[in-house]
Amino acid sequence: MADAKAHKLGQMIGEFIEKHFEGELLSICEERGLYLDVVGKVRKARRGKKVSWIDIYGSYHDLDFVIERNGTEQDLGVPAALIECAWRRYTKHSKNKAQEIQGAILPIAEKYKFHKPFLGAVIAGIFTAPSIEQLKSCGFETLYFEYSDIVKAFQKVGIDASFDEKTPDEVAGTKITSLQKLTELEYQTVFDEIIFLSKGKVEKFKRILEASLDRQVSRIVVAPLYGVSNSFYTIDDALGFTY
């Protein structure tokens, strides 16, 4: 492919953003005693490095981030937040990616609908307004890191990360080499700049996520038309009684 190296360059940028956004979520989870499961992590509670969850039909869905209540290294918890990360360089791919995000998360959200998990999409690069609206209409909170801000952030460490379909392999290859030579500290500098340039959007996303995670059910009362009411203090106990 003529744009093979440009494609690889885009993959590297997308993976970098996903990796570093983990830290933003981890701090939120640690404050609340919640478990953060991340793609690529080895965990005894599941097989391999994929964060796979099963929907009501028995189909598996691979996710990027799942925040769990009562989750541990050994045991799966209950999903409190389902978050996908995605990078797209061209508008022609953004609608399909939005549909992929929906297809991965919504079946799991449906299975745990009584727990009402937070649905999040962290998207980066170039996404059209209709594709973002499509996610929002399905209940997703979106955080959009724009392509221009990402390119600007890489300039902090002296790298021109811009590219398109017409970028020659030789030029894209040079940029790939430059990224590969960055230290972890330099990558963190770039990510911090991305966060700074999107400060308002990041704060809003985290605020809504935190509000969802902090929401607590104090008591559930199951009241029949006739007879005695029953009180429960967890959703699972109430569901066990009604089913």
Backbone as JSON, one array per atom type, in Angstrom:
{
  "sequence": "MADAKAHKLGQMIGEFIEKHFEGELLSICEERGLYLDVVGKVRKARRGKKVSWIDIYGSYHDLDFVIERNGTEQDLGVPAALIECAWRRYTKHSKNKAQEIQGAILPIAEKYKFHKPFLGAVIAGIFTAPSIEQLKSCGFETLYFEYSDIVKAFQKVGIDASFDEKTPDEVAGTKITSLQKLTELEYQTVFDEIIFLSKGKVEKFKRILEASLDRQVSRIVVAPLYGVSNSFYTIDDALGFTY",
  "N": [[0.84, -1.2, 0.0], [0.41, 2.25, -0.77], [0.2, 4.1, 1.24], [1.11, 2.81, 3.51], [3.06, 3.25, 5.53], [2.19, 5.69, 6.51], [-0.19, 4.87, 7.6], [0.75, 3.23, 9.66], [2.02, 5.17, 11.19], [-0.18, 6.62, 12.09], [-1.39, 4.62, 13.65], [0.5, 4.38, 15.7], [0.28, 6.87, 16.96], [-2.38, 6.75, 17.84], [-2.26, 4.54, 19.63], [-0.5, 5.55, 21.5], [-2.0, 7.65, 22.67], [-4.12, 6.19, 23.8], [-2.73, 4.57, 25.64], [-1.66, 6.48, 27.43], [-3.93, 7.75, 28.35], [-4.93, 5.99, 30.11], [-3.78, 6.55, 32.6], [-5.23, 8.8, 33.42], [-7.71, 7.69, 33.99], [-7.02, 5.8, 35.91], [-6.28, 7.23, 38.22], [-8.74, 8.26, 39.0], [-10.09, 5.9, 39.61], [-8.55, 4.81, 41.7], [-9.0, 6.62, 43.75], [-11.53, 5.91, 44.48], [-11.6, 3.26, 45.1], [-12.06, 1.45, 43.04], [-11.81, -0.98, 40.38], [-9.69, -0.95, 37.6], [-9.74, -2.27, 34.48], [-7.73, -3.02, 31.7], [-7.02, -3.18, 28.24], [-4.5, -5.36, 27.07], [-3.39, -5.95, 29.45], [-2.36, -8.47, 31.71], [-4.41, -10.66, 33.5], [-5.69, -12.61, 36.14], [-8.38, -13.11, 36.34], [-9.45, -13.38, 33.85], [-8.91, -14.62, 30.47], [-5.86, -14.35, 28.62], [-4.83, -11.19, 27.11], [-6.91, -9.63, 26.38], [-9.71, -7.55, 27.05], [-12.44, -8.93, 27.48], [-15.95, -9.18, 27.38], [-19.1, -10.78, 27.95], [-22.16, -10.73, 26.18], [-25.82, -10.71, 26.47], [-26.51, -12.67, 24.72], [-24.48, -14.42, 24.63], [-22.29, -13.72, 23.15], [-18.94, -12.54, 22.63], [-17.32, -9.46, 23.45], [-14.75, -7.26, 22.8], [-13.16, -4.85, 24.73], [-11.72, -1.59, 25.53], [-11.31, -0.15, 27.99], [-12.52, -0.98, 31.19], [-14.2, -0.09, 34.03], [-14.62, -1.42, 37.18], [-16.85, -2.37, 39.82], [-16.1, -3.89, 42.85], [-14.23, -5.51, 41.63], [-11.31, -7.57, 41.2], [-7.88, -8.75, 40.88], [-8.26, -11.45, 40.68], [-11.01, -11.87, 40.36], [-13.84, -11.01, 38.35], [-15.6, -7.94, 38.44], [-18.54, -5.88, 38.69], [-19.46, -4.04, 35.87], [-18.91, -0.6, 36.02], [-18.26, 1.42, 34.38], [-17.85, 1.69, 30.9], [-15.54, 2.09, 28.47], [-14.34, 3.18, 25.38], [-11.53, 3.7, 23.23], [-10.46, 5.54, 20.42], [-8.82, 6.21, 17.33], [-8.85, 8.14, 14.41], [-7.82, 9.25, 11.26], [-9.0, 10.25, 8.99], [-12.02, 11.72, 7.75], [-13.74, 10.07, 6.34], [-13.66, 7.63, 7.57], [-14.73, 7.93, 10.06], [-17.48, 7.61, 10.72], [-17.89, 4.84, 10.48], [-16.2, 3.97, 12.52], [-17.45, 5.02, 14.76], [-19.73, 3.46, 14.75], [-18.56, 0.99, 15.24], [-17.68, 1.34, 17.87], [-20.14, 1.6, 19.18], [-21.15, -0.96, 18.64], [-19.44, -2.55, 20.13], [-19.77, -1.77, 22.82], [-22.55, -1.27, 23.5], [-24.08, -3.78, 23.59], [-23.07, -4.94, 25.94], [-23.68, -2.99, 27.79], [-26.43, -3.19, 27.71], [-26.84, -5.7, 28.86], [-26.1, -5.16, 31.48], [-27.92, -3.24, 32.27], [-29.47, -2.54, 34.49], [-27.61, -1.78, 36.3], [-26.67, 0.42, 35.17], [-24.16, 1.39, 33.71], [-21.58, 3.82, 33.06], [-21.1, 5.16, 29.84], [-18.51, 5.64, 27.67], [-16.62, 7.39, 25.16], [-13.53, 7.92, 23.96], [-12.2, 9.77, 21.63], [-9.96, 10.45, 18.93], [-8.14, 12.48, 16.59], [-9.61, 12.91, 13.52], [-12.94, 13.35, 13.47], [-16.25, 13.42, 12.28], [-18.92, 15.8, 12.84], [-21.55, 14.6, 12.69], [-20.88, 11.9, 13.28], [-19.99, 12.04, 15.9], [-22.29, 13.01, 17.11], [-23.91, 10.86, 16.68], [-22.87, 8.98, 18.48], [-23.4, 10.31, 20.9], [-26.19, 10.33, 20.87], [-26.73, 7.74, 21.44], [-26.21, 7.52, 24.07], [-23.59, 7.91, 24.87], [-20.89, 9.54, 26.51], [-18.68, 11.76, 25.15], [-15.22, 12.36, 24.5], [-13.21, 14.38, 22.74], [-10.21, 14.52, 21.17], [-8.74, 16.69, 19.13], [-7.31, 16.52, 15.84], [-5.62, 18.66, 15.01], [-4.8, 19.72, 17.46], [-3.36, 17.59, 18.48], [-1.22, 17.4, 16.69], [-0.08, 19.88, 17.2], [0.71, 19.5, 19.86], [2.75, 17.59, 19.66], [4.71, 19.14, 18.58], [5.89, 20.29, 20.72], [7.96, 18.68, 21.46], [9.56, 18.84, 19.32], [8.66, 17.49, 17.0], [7.12, 16.96, 13.89], [4.13, 15.76, 13.48], [2.21, 15.59, 11.57], [0.3, 14.24, 8.84], [-1.03, 12.77, 5.81], [-3.05, 11.03, 3.34], [-1.48, 11.34, 1.13], [1.08, 11.54, 1.97], [4.43, 10.75, 1.44], [5.97, 7.49, 1.71], [8.61, 7.57, 2.55], [8.8, 9.99, 3.96], [6.86, 9.6, 5.96], [8.03, 7.4, 7.18], [10.32, 8.52, 8.31], [9.16, 10.11, 10.27], [8.01, 8.17, 11.86], [10.3, 6.93, 12.88], [11.26, 9.06, 14.4], [9.29, 9.21, 16.38], [9.68, 6.76, 17.61], [12.06, 7.18, 18.87], [11.5, 8.83, 20.95], [11.58, 9.56, 24.45], [10.03, 8.21, 27.45], [9.42, 10.31, 29.12], [9.29, 12.43, 27.32], [7.12, 11.64, 25.76], [5.17, 11.84, 27.72], [5.21, 14.58, 28.1], [4.13, 15.43, 25.68], [1.56, 14.3, 25.86], [0.56, 15.62, 28.12], [0.37, 18.17, 27.07], [-1.59, 17.8, 25.13], [-3.76, 17.26, 26.8], [-3.88, 19.73, 28.1], [-4.55, 21.46, 25.96], [-7.07, 20.6, 25.47], [-8.45, 21.1, 27.76], [-10.95, 22.01, 28.9], [-12.81, 20.2, 27.78], [-11.81, 17.77, 28.7], [-12.07, 18.05, 31.49], [-14.86, 18.21, 31.71], [-15.65, 15.65, 30.77], [-14.44, 13.98, 32.69], [-15.69, 14.9, 34.98], [-18.38, 14.17, 34.59], [-18.06, 11.41, 34.41], [-17.07, 10.84, 37.0], [-19.27, 11.63, 38.53], [-21.1, 9.71, 37.77], [-19.83, 7.38, 38.71], [-19.86, 7.89, 41.41], [-22.47, 7.75, 42.09], [-24.86, 6.27, 44.14], [-26.94, 3.57, 45.19], [-29.23, 3.71, 47.7], [-31.32, 2.2, 48.77], [-33.49, -0.4, 47.67], [-36.81, -0.93, 47.01], [-39.12, -3.44, 46.65], [-42.31, -3.57, 45.81], [-45.19, -5.33, 45.93], [-48.46, -5.61, 44.33], [-50.28, -6.58, 46.1], [-49.72, -7.58, 49.46], [-46.6, -7.97, 51.3], [-43.99, -5.54, 51.3], [-40.61, -5.67, 50.11], [-37.28, -4.95, 51.0], [-34.11, -4.11, 49.63], [-30.53, -3.85, 49.42], [-28.72, -3.93, 47.43], [-28.45, -3.98, 43.85], [-28.2, -6.46, 42.63], [-29.2, -8.24, 44.56], [-31.86, -7.45, 44.62], [-32.64, -8.03, 42.0], [-32.27, -10.79, 42.05], [-34.33, -11.54, 43.71], [-36.64, -10.73, 42.3], [-36.46, -12.22, 39.97]],
  "CA": [[0.0, 0.0, 0.0], [1.2, 3.47, -0.89], [0.18, 4.85, 2.5], [1.32, 1.85, 4.59], [3.8, 3.86, 6.64], [1.32, 6.7, 7.1], [-1.13, 4.12, 8.43], [1.48, 2.83, 10.87], [2.23, 6.39, 11.98], [-1.45, 6.88, 12.75], [-1.55, 3.61, 14.69], [1.39, 4.72, 16.81], [-0.3, 8.01, 17.67], [-3.57, 6.27, 18.53], [-1.85, 3.69, 20.75], [0.11, 6.44, 22.49], [-3.07, 8.34, 23.38], [-4.83, 5.2, 24.61], [-1.85, 4.17, 26.75], [-1.5, 7.55, 28.42], [-5.22, 8.09, 28.96], [-5.11, 5.05, 31.22], [-3.42, 7.23, 33.84], [-6.34, 9.68, 33.8], [-8.75, 6.85, 34.57], [-6.5, 5.1, 37.08], [-6.34, 8.11, 39.39], [-10.15, 8.32, 39.4], [-10.45, 4.61, 40.21], [-7.84, 4.64, 42.97], [-9.67, 7.46, 44.74], [-12.83, 5.33, 44.82], [-11.48, 1.83, 45.37], [-12.6, 0.71, 41.92], [-10.8, -1.72, 39.61], [-9.6, -0.57, 36.18], [-9.2, -3.3, 33.59], [-7.2, -2.36, 30.51], [-6.56, -4.09, 27.19], [-3.06, -5.56, 27.09], [-2.98, -6.3, 30.81], [-2.59, -9.86, 32.1], [-5.23, -10.7, 34.71], [-6.1, -13.98, 36.43], [-9.83, -13.23, 36.25], [-9.84, -13.63, 32.46], [-7.86, -15.21, 29.64], [-5.1, -13.5, 27.72], [-4.68, -9.76, 27.36], [-8.09, -8.92, 25.9], [-10.76, -7.26, 28.02], [-13.62, -9.47, 26.8], [-17.17, -9.36, 28.18], [-20.12, -11.56, 27.24], [-23.48, -10.1, 26.19], [-26.92, -11.59, 26.86], [-26.64, -13.75, 23.73], [-23.3, -15.27, 24.71], [-21.23, -13.24, 22.26], [-17.86, -11.81, 23.29], [-17.01, -8.12, 22.95], [-13.46, -6.79, 23.31], [-13.23, -3.44, 25.11], [-10.44, -0.96, 25.87], [-11.27, 0.12, 29.44], [-13.72, -1.28, 31.98], [-14.08, 0.21, 35.46], [-15.48, -2.39, 37.85], [-17.1, -2.37, 41.26], [-15.78, -5.18, 43.47], [-13.33, -6.3, 40.79], [-9.96, -7.82, 41.71], [-7.06, -9.47, 39.91], [-8.76, -12.82, 40.57], [-12.45, -11.95, 40.1], [-14.49, -9.92, 37.63], [-16.6, -7.21, 39.19], [-19.67, -5.41, 37.9], [-19.0, -2.85, 35.14], [-19.44, 0.71, 36.39], [-17.99, 2.28, 33.23], [-17.34, 1.02, 29.7], [-14.93, 3.2, 27.71], [-13.56, 2.83, 24.19], [-10.59, 4.71, 22.73], [-10.35, 5.35, 18.98], [-8.12, 7.21, 16.52], [-9.1, 8.13, 12.97], [-7.18, 10.39, 10.61], [-9.81, 10.77, 7.88], [-13.46, 11.8, 8.03], [-14.47, 8.97, 5.69], [-13.65, 6.46, 8.44], [-15.22, 8.25, 11.41], [-18.81, 7.03, 10.95], [-17.72, 3.4, 10.71], [-15.59, 3.76, 13.83], [-18.49, 5.29, 15.75], [-20.58, 2.27, 14.77], [-17.78, -0.07, 15.91], [-17.72, 1.63, 19.31], [-21.48, 1.23, 19.63], [-21.28, -2.41, 18.57], [-18.65, -3.18, 21.19], [-20.2, -1.41, 24.17], [-23.99, -1.29, 23.78], [-24.59, -5.08, 24.04], [-22.68, -5.15, 27.34], [-24.48, -2.03, 28.56], [-27.79, -3.75, 27.78], [-26.81, -6.8, 29.84], [-25.98, -4.6, 32.83], [-28.7, -2.0, 32.24], [-29.96, -2.16, 35.82], [-26.47, -1.15, 36.98], [-26.49, 1.67, 34.42], [-22.75, 1.8, 33.62], [-21.19, 4.99, 32.27], [-20.64, 4.81, 28.5], [-17.59, 6.69, 27.24], [-15.85, 7.25, 23.92], [-12.41, 8.86, 23.86], [-11.88, 9.73, 20.21], [-8.86, 11.35, 18.6], [-7.87, 12.6, 15.17], [-10.65, 13.65, 12.81], [-14.27, 12.75, 13.5], [-17.26, 14.36, 11.82], [-19.95, 16.15, 13.82], [-22.59, 13.57, 12.73], [-20.42, 10.67, 13.93], [-19.97, 12.32, 17.34], [-23.69, 13.11, 17.53], [-24.4, 9.49, 16.66], [-22.47, 8.39, 19.76], [-24.13, 10.98, 21.98], [-27.6, 9.92, 20.82], [-26.8, 6.38, 22.0], [-25.91, 7.58, 25.5], [-22.16, 8.02, 25.14], [-20.2, 10.8, 26.78], [-17.51, 11.73, 24.26], [-14.07, 13.25, 24.7], [-12.63, 14.45, 21.4], [-8.91, 15.17, 21.0], [-8.71, 17.04, 17.71], [-6.06, 16.28, 15.1], [-4.77, 19.86, 15.02], [-4.21, 19.84, 18.8], [-2.38, 16.51, 18.63], [-0.05, 17.83, 15.92], [0.51, 21.0, 17.94], [1.33, 18.96, 21.07], [4.01, 16.94, 19.29], [5.69, 20.18, 18.29], [6.56, 20.58, 22.0], [9.2, 17.88, 21.51], [10.25, 19.02, 18.05], [8.25, 16.54, 15.97], [5.98, 17.26, 13.02], [3.39, 14.5, 13.4], [1.15, 15.7, 10.57], [0.39, 13.36, 7.67], [-2.29, 12.45, 5.15], [-2.95, 9.9, 2.41], [-0.48, 11.64, 0.11], [2.41, 11.6, 2.57], [5.3, 9.68, 0.92], [6.45, 6.51, 2.68], [9.9, 8.01, 3.08], [8.54, 11.04, 4.95], [6.17, 8.96, 7.08], [9.01, 6.55, 7.85], [11.18, 9.39, 9.13], [8.37, 10.52, 11.43], [7.9, 6.98, 12.71], [11.59, 6.81, 13.57], [11.32, 10.13, 15.4], [8.42, 8.81, 17.49], [10.3, 5.62, 18.28], [13.2, 7.66, 19.64], [11.05, 9.64, 22.08], [11.62, 8.95, 25.78], [8.73, 8.21, 28.12], [9.21, 11.67, 29.62], [8.88, 13.26, 26.18], [5.75, 11.25, 25.44], [4.31, 12.41, 28.75], [5.14, 16.01, 27.8], [3.18, 15.57, 24.57], [0.21, 14.0, 26.34], [0.16, 16.72, 29.01], [0.0, 19.29, 26.21], [-2.89, 17.45, 24.55], [-4.74, 17.47, 27.87], [-3.98, 21.18, 28.31], [-5.25, 22.06, 24.83], [-8.48, 20.15, 25.52], [-8.71, 21.14, 29.19], [-12.38, 22.11, 29.2], [-13.48, 18.95, 27.4], [-11.33, 16.72, 29.61], [-12.68, 18.28, 32.8], [-16.28, 17.85, 31.6], [-15.73, 14.2, 30.66], [-14.09, 13.39, 33.98], [-16.71, 15.29, 35.95], [-19.56, 13.33, 34.36], [-17.66, 10.05, 34.79], [-16.99, 10.78, 38.46], [-20.63, 11.7, 39.06], [-21.7, 8.4, 37.53], [-19.2, 6.41, 39.61], [-20.2, 8.22, 42.8], [-23.9, 7.52, 42.3], [-25.08, 5.1, 44.98], [-28.31, 3.19, 45.51], [-29.33, 3.56, 49.15], [-32.22, 1.09, 49.08], [-34.43, -0.77, 46.62], [-38.03, -1.49, 47.58], [-39.98, -4.17, 45.72], [-43.64, -3.5, 46.42], [-46.21, -6.01, 45.13], [-49.79, -5.0, 44.37], [-50.83, -7.03, 47.38], [-48.73, -8.28, 50.26], [-45.55, -7.25, 52.03], [-42.88, -4.99, 50.51], [-39.28, -6.19, 50.45], [-36.21, -3.98, 50.79], [-32.79, -4.66, 49.3], [-29.5, -2.81, 49.44], [-27.91, -4.04, 46.21], [-29.24, -4.27, 42.66], [-28.16, -7.9, 42.38], [-30.12, -8.89, 45.49], [-33.22, -7.14, 44.17], [-32.88, -8.8, 40.78], [-32.38, -12.18, 42.44], [-35.66, -11.72, 44.3], [-37.69, -10.57, 41.28], [-36.36, -13.26, 38.96]],
  "C": [[0.88, 1.25, 0.0], [1.27, 4.23, 0.42], [0.4, 3.94, 3.7], [2.03, 2.47, 5.78], [2.99, 4.97, 7.3], [0.29, 6.04, 8.02], [-0.48, 3.7, 9.75], [1.72, 4.03, 11.78], [0.96, 6.73, 12.75], [-1.71, 5.9, 13.88], [-0.72, 3.94, 15.92], [0.82, 5.87, 17.63], [-1.53, 7.57, 18.46], [-3.24, 5.43, 19.75], [-1.23, 4.52, 21.87], [-0.96, 7.14, 23.32], [-3.82, 7.38, 24.3], [-4.01, 4.81, 25.84], [-1.8, 5.24, 27.83], [-2.82, 7.99, 29.04], [-5.54, 7.16, 30.11], [-4.82, 5.72, 32.56], [-4.51, 8.15, 34.34], [-7.44, 8.88, 34.5], [-8.29, 6.19, 35.87], [-6.59, 5.95, 38.33], [-7.76, 8.22, 39.91], [-10.54, 7.04, 40.13], [-9.8, 4.42, 41.58], [-8.49, 5.46, 44.08], [-10.95, 6.81, 45.27], [-12.78, 3.83, 45.12], [-12.1, 0.97, 44.28], [-11.47, 0.06, 41.12], [-10.85, -1.28, 38.15], [-8.97, -1.71, 35.39], [-8.87, -2.65, 32.25], [-6.73, -3.4, 29.5], [-5.03, -4.16, 27.21], [-2.53, -5.99, 28.45], [-3.29, -7.78, 31.09], [-3.32, -9.87, 33.44], [-5.77, -12.12, 34.91], [-7.6, -14.18, 36.24], [-10.32, -13.53, 34.83], [-8.65, -14.22, 31.7], [-7.15, -14.15, 28.81], [-5.05, -12.04, 28.12], [-5.86, -8.94, 26.86], [-9.09, -8.71, 27.04], [-12.08, -7.66, 27.36], [-14.77, -9.67, 27.78], [-18.22, -10.03, 27.31], [-21.47, -10.86, 27.33], [-24.56, -11.13, 26.52], [-27.11, -12.76, 25.9], [-25.43, -14.68, 23.73], [-22.17, -14.88, 23.8], [-20.2, -12.43, 23.03], [-17.62, -10.46, 22.62], [-15.72, -7.64, 23.62], [-13.51, -5.28, 23.52], [-11.84, -2.91, 25.46], [-10.29, -0.75, 27.37], [-12.6, -0.28, 30.07], [-13.4, -0.96, 33.44], [-15.09, -0.66, 36.19], [-15.66, -2.08, 39.34], [-16.84, -3.79, 41.77], [-14.93, -6.09, 42.58], [-11.97, -6.44, 41.45], [-9.15, -8.49, 40.61], [-7.62, -10.87, 39.65], [-10.22, -12.91, 40.11], [-12.96, -10.74, 39.32], [-15.52, -9.25, 38.53], [-17.79, -6.9, 38.3], [-19.24, -4.14, 37.18], [-19.71, -1.57, 35.58], [-19.21, 1.71, 35.27], [-17.38, 1.45, 32.11], [-16.83, 2.12, 28.77], [-14.08, 2.66, 26.56], [-12.7, 4.01, 23.75], [-10.44, 4.47, 21.23], [-9.64, 6.52, 18.32], [-8.53, 7.04, 15.06], [-8.52, 9.4, 12.37], [-8.09, 11.04, 9.57], [-11.3, 10.71, 8.2], [-14.22, 10.62, 7.45], [-14.53, 7.71, 6.55], [-14.37, 6.69, 9.77], [-16.59, 7.63, 11.7], [-18.71, 5.55, 11.26], [-17.14, 3.13, 12.09], [-16.6, 4.02, 14.93], [-19.42, 4.08, 15.88], [-19.87, 1.09, 15.45], [-17.81, 0.11, 17.42], [-19.07, 1.23, 19.88], [-21.63, -0.29, 19.68], [-20.53, -3.15, 19.66], [-19.28, -2.98, 22.56], [-21.68, -1.62, 24.44], [-24.54, -2.66, 24.18], [-24.23, -5.39, 25.5], [-23.47, -4.21, 28.25], [-25.91, -2.54, 28.74], [-27.85, -4.86, 28.83], [-26.8, -6.27, 31.27], [-26.79, -3.31, 32.98], [-29.22, -1.58, 33.61], [-28.85, -1.54, 36.67], [-26.12, 0.19, 36.34], [-25.03, 2.14, 34.37], [-22.58, 3.05, 32.76], [-20.68, 4.5, 30.92], [-19.77, 5.94, 27.98], [-16.88, 6.35, 25.94], [-14.79, 8.33, 23.89], [-11.9, 8.76, 22.43], [-10.83, 10.79, 19.87], [-8.63, 11.35, 17.09], [-8.9, 13.47, 14.5], [-11.94, 12.84, 12.8], [-15.29, 13.81, 13.08], [-18.27, 14.64, 12.93], [-21.07, 15.11, 13.85], [-22.15, 12.29, 13.44], [-20.37, 10.84, 15.45], [-21.4, 12.38, 17.87], [-24.33, 11.73, 17.58], [-24.08, 8.78, 17.98], [-23.27, 8.99, 20.91], [-25.59, 10.52, 22.04], [-27.81, 8.52, 21.38], [-26.38, 6.34, 23.47], [-24.45, 7.68, 25.86], [-21.77, 9.44, 25.53], [-18.91, 10.74, 25.96], [-16.45, 12.74, 24.69], [-13.28, 13.23, 23.4], [-11.33, 15.24, 21.41], [-8.72, 15.44, 19.5], [-7.31, 16.88, 17.11], [-5.11, 17.46, 15.19], [-4.09, 20.05, 16.37], [-3.14, 18.77, 19.03], [-1.09, 16.88, 17.9], [0.68, 18.94, 16.66], [1.26, 20.5, 19.18], [2.67, 18.3, 20.77], [5.1, 17.94, 18.95], [6.46, 20.58, 19.55], [7.87, 19.81, 22.13], [9.9, 17.87, 20.15], [9.88, 18.06, 16.94], [7.04, 17.06, 15.2], [5.25, 15.95, 12.78], [2.27, 14.54, 12.36], [1.39, 14.73, 9.41], [-1.0, 13.23, 7.04], [-2.06, 11.32, 4.16], [-1.87, 10.1, 1.35], [0.94, 11.73, 0.66], [3.28, 10.45, 2.05], [5.78, 8.75, 2.03], [7.76, 6.96, 3.34], [9.72, 9.05, 4.18], [7.87, 10.45, 6.18], [7.13, 8.09, 7.88], [9.94, 7.34, 8.75], [10.45, 9.82, 10.39], [8.18, 9.36, 12.4], [9.17, 6.79, 13.53], [11.72, 7.85, 14.67], [10.47, 9.78, 16.62], [9.06, 7.69, 18.3], [11.46, 6.04, 19.18], [12.78, 8.5, 20.86], [11.18, 8.87, 23.39], [10.22, 8.98, 26.38], [8.41, 9.6, 28.65], [8.74, 12.59, 28.5], [7.45, 12.92, 25.75], [4.77, 11.85, 26.45], [4.14, 13.91, 28.55], [4.12, 16.27, 26.7], [1.76, 15.35, 25.07], [-0.3, 15.11, 27.26], [-0.29, 17.93, 28.2], [-1.35, 19.04, 25.54], [-4.0, 17.69, 25.57], [-4.96, 18.96, 28.1], [-4.79, 21.85, 27.2], [-6.73, 21.68, 24.8], [-9.01, 20.21, 26.95], [-10.19, 21.14, 29.54], [-13.11, 20.82, 28.92], [-13.09, 17.8, 28.32], [-12.01, 16.84, 30.97], [-14.16, 17.89, 32.79], [-16.45, 16.34, 31.58], [-15.48, 13.55, 32.01], [-15.13, 13.71, 35.04], [-17.96, 14.41, 35.82], [-19.26, 11.88, 34.72], [-17.66, 9.9, 36.3], [-18.38, 10.81, 39.09], [-21.34, 10.36, 38.9], [-21.15, 7.35, 38.49], [-19.59, 6.64, 41.06], [-21.67, 8.0, 43.12], [-24.09, 6.22, 43.08], [-26.57, 4.84, 45.19], [-28.39, 2.95, 47.01], [-30.22, 2.38, 49.53], [-33.15, 0.85, 47.9], [-35.62, -1.45, 47.28], [-38.84, -2.15, 46.48], [-41.35, -4.29, 46.38], [-44.67, -4.18, 45.53], [-47.55, -5.29, 45.24], [-50.49, -5.35, 45.68], [-49.72, -7.73, 48.16], [-47.68, -7.36, 50.85], [-44.46, -6.76, 51.07], [-41.57, -5.59, 50.99], [-38.23, -5.15, 50.1], [-34.88, -4.68, 50.54], [-31.79, -3.51, 49.21], [-28.52, -2.93, 48.28], [-28.84, -4.38, 45.05], [-29.31, -5.77, 42.42], [-29.11, -8.66, 43.3], [-31.57, -8.66, 45.06], [-33.58, -7.94, 42.92], [-33.05, -10.29, 41.09], [-33.75, -12.49, 43.01], [-36.74, -11.69, 43.22], [-37.66, -11.65, 40.22], [-36.42, -14.65, 39.58]]
}
